Amino acid sequence: MTKQYETARMLLPVIVSAAASHQFLTYQTAAESIGRPRNHARAIAQVCNLLDAAAALADVPLLALVTVLDSNNKVNPNAWTADYIEPGIREGIIKRSLGHTFTNADFKAIALALEQLKDKSGESAWKHLGVFMPSAERRRRLAGLDSVAFDDAIDDLGTDDPAYTNYTGKRYARDPQVREAVRMRAAGKCEFCGKLGFKCANGARYLECHHILALANDGADRMTNVIAICPGEHREVHFGERRDEMEAEMMAKVKIVEARRLKATV
């Protein structure tokens, strides 16, 4: 457990309260709100980076980035400005985050994701996220540069009684712990076809998590209903003519791997 994580747990409810009332903090006032001196602003900025990594893991826009500002009441001028970051990404991330109405489901998802990052600093947390999705792709998602269909296909996850937020329809809250646990269960190998996912730049194997019974059809956000599969198969199960056949086969395969997993934990 890192000091940044401990501070992040203290700071998150302050940021949530500010966002819920459409107010902003500065790094200085954020420090004061948790009993720290105003000159701890740089440390608070690092903590906000960890909170934003948690938001990215939870697949919601970056709450801390647009709620905790610099002393000039501007978004951190150093955020998302590295030379390797594609043009337009910073502007897209800020625009998407500012335009998003954060809900209780979003706040809960960030808090759950933060628990998964408790042994990491902000910097190492972002590297950890690369295990699940290549960094360039994640930046595009954060900037809202992927289509709605692509977005929904990748993260079709939910809960037994899922909360939802309004955009152009219903978007269900997702538990990032389920997603990570399923990827760990798969160990880099597609749970449908058995092939290894392609190798990412950081050495991780790329797979996408699919909710077999969709949230809109009362699907549960449980490992028994989520499968890690290849991108092409993910597209096909959403849009292909074999979708019903594939869904039935996926249910059977997940039933087997879950039985094995549970037996191994006994």
C-alpha positions as semicolon CSV with decimal commas, in nm:
position;residue;x (nm);y (nm);z (nm)
1;M;0,000;0,000;0,000
2;T;0,151;0,334;-0,103
3;K;0,128;0,674;0,059
4;Q;-0,029;0,802;-0,262
5;Y;-0,305;0,543;-0,229
6;E;-0,374;0,640;0,132
7;T;-0,392;1,007;0,034
8;A;-0,607;0,921;-0,268
9;R;-0,861;0,746;-0,044
10;M;-0,884;1,061;0,167
11;L;-0,904;1,294;-0,130
12;L;-1,154;1,103;-0,346
13;P;-1,466;1,190;-0,141
14;V;-1,360;1,556;-0,141
15;I;-1,332;1,551;-0,520
16;V;-1,662;1,364;-0,551
17;S;-1,835;1,625;-0,335
18;A;-1,691;1,909;-0,544
19;A;-1,789;1,744;-0,872
20;A;-2,139;1,663;-0,749
21;S;-2,196;2,031;-0,663
22;H;-2,032;2,153;-0,989
23;Q;-1,742;2,315;-0,805
24;F;-1,367;2,302;-0,859
25;L;-1,067;2,262;-0,632
26;T;-0,705;2,364;-0,677
27;Y;-0,414;2,149;-0,574
28;Q;-0,364;2,391;-0,284
29;T;-0,723;2,382;-0,157
30;A;-0,735;2,006;-0,211
31;A;-0,430;1,971;0,012
32;E;-0,594;2,184;0,281
33;S;-0,916;1,983;0,260
34;I;-0,736;1,672;0,387
35;G;-0,527;1,854;0,646
36;R;-0,212;1,901;0,440
37;P;-0,017;2,227;0,391
38;R;-0,091;2,427;0,075
39;N;0,267;2,377;-0,041
40;H;0,194;2,005;-0,084
41;A;0,032;2,090;-0,418
42;R;0,282;1,884;-0,619
43;A;0,214;1,575;-0,408
44;I;-0,160;1,628;-0,455
45;A;-0,109;1,645;-0,832
46;Q;0,061;1,304;-0,818
47;V;-0,229;1,167;-0,615
48;C;-0,474;1,303;-0,873
49;N;-0,276;1,114;-1,136
50;L;-0,339;0,793;-0,941
51;L;-0,709;0,875;-0,915
52;D;-0,724;0,934;-1,288
53;A;-0,557;0,597;-1,349
54;A;-0,834;0,445;-1,135
55;A;-1,095;0,627;-1,345
56;A;-0,934;0,491;-1,663
57;L;-0,937;0,140;-1,517
58;A;-1,306;0,190;-1,434
59;D;-1,362;0,307;-1,793
60;V;-1,502;0,647;-1,701
61;P;-1,370;0,995;-1,793
62;L;-1,099;1,152;-1,578
63;L;-1,265;1,304;-1,273
64;A;-0,962;1,444;-1,089
65;L;-0,810;1,596;-1,404
66;V;-1,099;1,838;-1,454
67;T;-1,203;1,888;-1,090
68;V;-0,866;1,967;-0,929
69;L;-0,697;2,255;-1,113
70;D;-0,371;2,446;-1,089
71;S;-0,333;2,779;-0,908
72;N;-0,460;2,959;-1,219
73;N;-0,776;2,746;-1,218
74;K;-0,661;2,567;-1,532
75;V;-0,630;2,195;-1,606
76;N;-0,277;2,080;-1,525
77;P;-0,071;2,215;-1,819
78;N;0,170;1,920;-1,790
79;A;-0,098;1,651;-1,819
80;W;-0,109;1,453;-2,144
81;T;0,158;1,664;-2,314
82;A;0,442;1,411;-2,358
83;D;0,606;1,397;-2,701
84;Y;0,476;1,045;-2,770
85;I;0,110;1,144;-2,720
86;E;-0,078;1,190;-3,046
87;P;-0,209;1,538;-3,146
88;G;-0,558;1,610;-3,019
89;I;-0,551;1,355;-2,737
90;R;-0,511;1,609;-2,454
91;E;-0,789;1,827;-2,592
92;G;-1,014;1,526;-2,643
93;I;-0,959;1,391;-2,292
94;I;-1,031;1,728;-2,133
95;K;-1,337;1,790;-2,350
96;R;-1,483;1,445;-2,280
97;S;-1,417;1,470;-1,907
98;L;-1,561;1,822;-1,878
99;G;-1,867;1,723;-2,080
100;H;-1,941;1,411;-1,876
101;T;-2,199;1,417;-1,597
102;F;-2,040;1,202;-1,328
103;T;-2,286;0,982;-1,142
104;N;-2,280;0,783;-0,821
105;A;-2,212;0,475;-1,033
106;D;-1,902;0,645;-1,176
107;F;-1,780;0,746;-0,831
108;K;-1,828;0,392;-0,701
109;A;-1,647;0,246;-1,002
110;I;-1,347;0,476;-0,945
111;A;-1,333;0,380;-0,577
112;L;-1,341;0,009;-0,663
113;A;-1,068;0,053;-0,922
114;L;-0,854;0,248;-0,675
115;E;-0,857;-0,054;-0,444
116;Q;-0,694;-0,255;-0,721
117;L;-0,415;0,003;-0,747
118;K;-0,341;0,040;-0,376
119;D;0,015;-0,090;-0,409
120;K;0,096;0,147;-0,694
121;S;0,192;0,509;-0,748
122;G;0,025;0,715;-1,017
123;E;0,305;0,643;-1,265
124;S;0,315;0,268;-1,201
125;A;-0,065;0,251;-1,207
126;W;-0,073;0,376;-1,567
127;K;0,190;0,118;-1,661
128;H;-0,026;-0,148;-1,495
129;L;-0,320;-0,046;-1,712
130;G;-0,111;-0,137;-2,015
131;V;-0,153;-0,503;-1,920
132;F;-0,519;-0,479;-2,018
133;M;-0,509;-0,239;-2,313
134;P;-0,228;-0,085;-2,520
135;S;-0,157;0,271;-2,408
136;A;-0,232;0,432;-2,746
137;E;-0,572;0,264;-2,759
138;R;-0,651;0,369;-2,402
139;R;-0,562;0,730;-2,481
140;R;-0,805;0,724;-2,772
141;R;-1,079;0,581;-2,554
142;L;-1,021;0,847;-2,287
143;A;-1,040;1,112;-2,558
144;G;-1,367;0,969;-2,691
145;L;-1,216;0,895;-3,032
146;D;-1,363;0,545;-3,063
147;S;-1,711;0,490;-3,204
148;V;-1,999;0,405;-2,973
149;A;-2,035;0,060;-3,126
150;F;-1,666;-0,018;-3,071
151;D;-1,681;0,119;-2,717
152;D;-1,981;-0,088;-2,617
153;A;-1,840;-0,401;-2,775
154;I;-1,517;-0,392;-2,578
155;D;-1,666;-0,326;-2,236
156;D;-1,996;-0,510;-2,235
157;L;-1,993;-0,568;-1,857
158;G;-2,246;-0,502;-1,579
159;T;-2,393;-0,608;-1,241
160;D;-2,673;-0,830;-1,105
161;D;-2,882;-0,516;-1,068
162;P;-2,682;-0,270;-1,276
163;A;-2,698;0,103;-1,230
164;Y;-2,695;0,312;-1,544
165;T;-2,614;0,659;-1,660
166;N;-2,779;0,854;-1,940
167;Y;-2,595;0,949;-2,260
168;T;-2,792;0,866;-2,576
169;G;-2,936;0,559;-2,406
170;K;-2,850;0,350;-2,102
171;R;-2,488;0,278;-2,016
172;Y;-2,450;0,031;-1,731
173;A;-2,200;0,057;-1,449
174;R;-1,919;-0,197;-1,470
175;D;-1,709;-0,350;-1,196
176;P;-1,342;-0,332;-1,306
177;Q;-1,256;-0,617;-1,067
178;V;-1,457;-0,858;-1,281
179;R;-1,273;-0,751;-1,595
180;E;-0,930;-0,793;-1,435
181;A;-1,020;-1,128;-1,277
182;V;-1,141;-1,267;-1,611
183;R;-0,822;-1,157;-1,787
184;M;-0,618;-1,322;-1,512
185;R;-0,825;-1,639;-1,552
186;A;-0,756;-1,639;-1,927
187;A;-0,379;-1,593;-1,874
188;G;-0,339;-1,438;-2,219
189;K;-0,522;-1,716;-2,406
190;C;-0,860;-1,663;-2,574
191;E;-1,122;-1,854;-2,379
192;F;-1,323;-1,917;-2,697
193;C;-1,073;-2,030;-2,960
194;G;-0,777;-2,109;-2,733
195;K;-0,525;-1,894;-2,921
196;L;-0,287;-1,654;-2,749
197;G;-0,383;-1,288;-2,777
198;F;-0,145;-1,077;-2,982
199;K;0,153;-0,942;-2,792
200;C;0,138;-0,576;-2,690
201;A;0,440;-0,346;-2,680
202;N;0,467;-0,401;-2,303
203;G;0,470;-0,780;-2,342
204;A;0,110;-0,836;-2,230
205;R;-0,129;-1,048;-2,434
206;Y;-0,427;-0,854;-2,566
207;L;-0,779;-0,991;-2,514
208;E;-1,117;-0,821;-2,481
209;C;-1,376;-0,897;-2,215
210;H;-1,728;-0,976;-2,336
211;H;-2,043;-1,001;-2,129
212;I;-2,212;-1,312;-2,272
213;L;-2,564;-1,229;-2,159
214;A;-2,590;-0,855;-2,223
215;L;-2,666;-0,610;-1,945
216;A;-2,975;-0,493;-2,127
217;N;-3,101;-0,852;-2,109
218;D;-3,046;-0,868;-1,731
219;G;-2,701;-1,021;-1,753
220;A;-2,503;-1,035;-1,428
221;D;-2,157;-0,885;-1,383
222;R;-2,003;-1,209;-1,264
223;M;-1,709;-1,416;-1,384
224;T;-1,962;-1,683;-1,484
225;N;-2,100;-1,444;-1,745
226;V;-1,784;-1,276;-1,877
227;I;-1,533;-1,425;-2,122
228;A;-1,194;-1,302;-2,248
229;I;-1,176;-1,338;-2,627
230;C;-0,994;-1,227;-2,940
231;P;-1,097;-0,890;-3,094
232;G;-1,228;-1,047;-3,413
233;E;-1,447;-1,290;-3,224
234;H;-1,569;-1,002;-3,009
235;R;-1,688;-0,815;-3,315
236;E;-1,849;-1,129;-3,454
237;V;-2,043;-1,217;-3,140
238;H;-2,189;-0,867;-3,141
239;F;-2,259;-0,827;-3,510
240;G;-2,215;-1,163;-3,687
241;E;-2,478;-1,406;-3,810
242;R;-2,338;-1,679;-3,579
243;R;-2,390;-1,472;-3,263
244;D;-2,651;-1,704;-3,105
245;E;-2,439;-2,013;-3,173
246;M;-2,128;-1,841;-3,039
247;E;-2,311;-1,720;-2,729
248;A;-2,424;-2,073;-2,642
249;E;-2,071;-2,209;-2,690
250;M;-1,924;-1,928;-2,479
251;M;-2,163;-2,005;-2,194
252;A;-2,057;-2,370;-2,200
253;K;-1,685;-2,287;-2,212
254;V;-1,704;-2,035;-1,927
255;K;-1,896;-2,285;-1,715
256;I;-1,606;-2,528;-1,755
257;V;-1,324;-2,280;-1,685
258;E;-1,507;-2,137;-1,384
259;A;-1,556;-2,486;-1,241
260;R;-1,184;-2,547;-1,280
261;R;-1,095;-2,215;-1,124
262;L;-1,319;-2,269;-0,824
263;K;-1,189;-2,623;-0,776
264;A;-0,832;-2,493;-0,777
265;T;-0,911;-2,243;-0,500
266;V;-1,055;-2,505;-0,266
